[in-house]
Amino acid sequence: MTLTCSLFSGDVTYTFEEDANDAAVEYMDSLIDRKRAIPDDENRRGVLSKAKGQFARIAMVLHVLNHSVHQAFDLNRAEFNPNVELNDQWHSTHIDLQSVNNAKAVMDYLISQKFALMPPEVRIPVVQAPSIPKPTRCHAGYDELNNDNADQENDPPAAFSAHFENLAYSGGKYIKKLVTHGREHLGASYVAQRHLMPSARTPGSSNPYKVEAAHAYIQKVCELGFGSIERKGRCAVFAKRKYEDLPDAARNLLVKFNVSEQEYKKQKTCEQL
């Protein structure tokens, strides 16, 4: 992610270090999940919507303050000790992991205070018809498996499999979105929410992006050679295969779908959220 700060001397651009960027992406994803978990309270949803941008700016401010304090300390030492050498390049424009972690703590505190000042959340009771049990949401968009029924969760529902029979011929747009999304591991719920799959509407259903359909879609993508379904703790996830390990048939499909090696290997950044 890139941030620009306007000063009297001109604009200064800040970027996140690699580990700091990964931590920031994970935290922003958690804010999205928290927002989706509040379907009926627009005030609280609005707080979480704005929190992503506020979090990034807080990280930048904390980074600048931290470097300013260090420089002031060095100046104070130099005043009494002429042997202290001052570093002219004391200010870094690369935001580090410490600043990101501190910004997360500040942001969580601010969100909790905003929520505390709001009226109690009112949820509208919704009566739902019986349906096929869905996997429970797990961290970072993964799908949690029941321990006593883990193998069954890995099988895609047969009702959706027919939607993806010709995926290699007509689903290139969506396979490209999936394999170039930038994450090496993706859960079915994340794939469905981000529409990284074709719509798969069934009779009597108004939702064309069900988690069950995403399971069927991921299974088909795995059969085409682009990855496998693996466990991450108690979660079942799509694990994208490294470009060097792709079979020839999968590489030929990448050429057909106009996906370059560089696009396939790219990693997710905050800007892509």
Residue pairs with C-beta under 8 A, 6 or more apart in sequence:
1 15
1 16
1 21
1 24
1 56
1 269
1 270
1 271
2 13
2 14
2 15
2 271
3 13
3 14
3 15
3 56
3 57
3 60
3 95
4 11
4 12
4 13
4 14
5 11
5 12
5 13
5 14
5 60
5 64
12 93
13 93
14 60
14 63
14 93
14 94
14 95
15 93
15 94
15 95
16 24
16 59
16 94
16 95
16 100
16 270
17 94
17 95
17 96
17 97
19 97
20 59
20 95
20 96
20 97
20 99
20 100
21 269
21 270
23 97
23 100
23 101
23 104
24 55
24 56
24 59
24 100
24 270
25 268
25 269
25 270
25 273
26 140
27 55
27 100
27 104
27 107
28 52
28 55
28 270
28 273
29 140
29 141
29 273
30 140
31 48
31 51
31 52
31 55
32 48
32 52
32 273
33 137
33 141
34 48
35 45
35 48
35 49
36 193
38 44
38 45
38 48
38 121
39 123
40 121
40 122
40 123
40 124
41 121
41 122
41 123
43 118
44 115
44 118
44 121
47 111
47 114
47 115
48 111
51 107
51 110
51 111
52 273
54 107
54 110
55 103
55 104
55 107
56 103
56 270
58 103
58 106
58 107
59 95
59 99
59 100
59 102
59 103
60 95
60 99
62 99
62 102
62 103
62 106
63 92
63 95
63 96
63 99
64 91
66 98
66 99
67 90
67 91
67 92
70 90
71 90
71 91
74 84
74 86
74 87
74 90
75 86
77 84
78 84
78 86
132 157
132 212
134 211
134 212
135 143
135 144
135 145
135 153
135 188
135 189
135 211
135 236
136 143
136 144
137 143
137 144
137 189
138 144
138 187
138 233
138 234
138 235
139 235
140 185
140 187
140 190
141 186
141 187
141 189
141 190
141 191
141 193
142 185
142 187
142 189
142 190
142 232
142 235
142 236
142 237
143 153
143 187
143 188
143 189
143 211
143 215
143 235
143 236
143 237
144 234
144 235
145 153
145 154
145 231
145 234
145 235
145 236
146 153
147 234
150 236
153 215
153 236
154 229
154 236
155 215
155 219
156 212
156 215
156 216
156 217
156 218
156 219
156 220
157 212
157 213
157 215
157 216
159 202
159 212
160 200
160 202
160 210
160 212
160 213
160 215
160 216
160 217
161 216
161 219
161 220
163 198
163 200
163 213
163 216
163 217
164 171
164 198
164 200
164 216
164 217
164 220
165 220
167 174
167 175
167 198
167 217
167 220
167 221
167 224
168 224
168 253
171 198
172 253
172 256
172 257
173 257
174 196
174 197
174 198
174 217
175 221
175 224
175 226
175 253
175 257
176 257
176 258
176 259
177 196
178 186
178 191
178 196
178 197
178 221
178 226
178 238
179 221
179 226
179 240
179 254
179 259
179 264
180 259
180 263
180 264
180 266
181 194
181 196
181 268
182 266
182 267
182 268
182 269
182 272
183 240
183 268
184 239
184 240
185 230
185 232
185 237
185 238
185 239
185 240
186 196
186 218
186 237
186 238
186 240
187 235
187 236
187 237
187 238
188 211
188 214
188 215
188 218
188 236
188 238
189 211
189 214
190 196
191 197
191 214
191 217
191 218
191 238
192 209
192 210
192 211
192 213
192 214
193 209
195 209
197 209
197 213
197 214
197 217
198 217
199 208
199 209
200 208
200 209
200 210
200 213
200 216
200 217
201 207
201 208
218 229
218 238
219 229
221 227
221 238
222 228
222 229
222 238
224 249
224 250
224 253
225 241
225 246
225 247
225 249
225 250
225 253
226 240
226 241
226 246
226 250
227 238
227 239
227 240
227 241
228 238
228 239
228 241
229 236
229 237
229 238
229 239
230 236
230 237
230 239
231 237
241 250
243 261
243 264
243 265
246 254
254 260
254 264
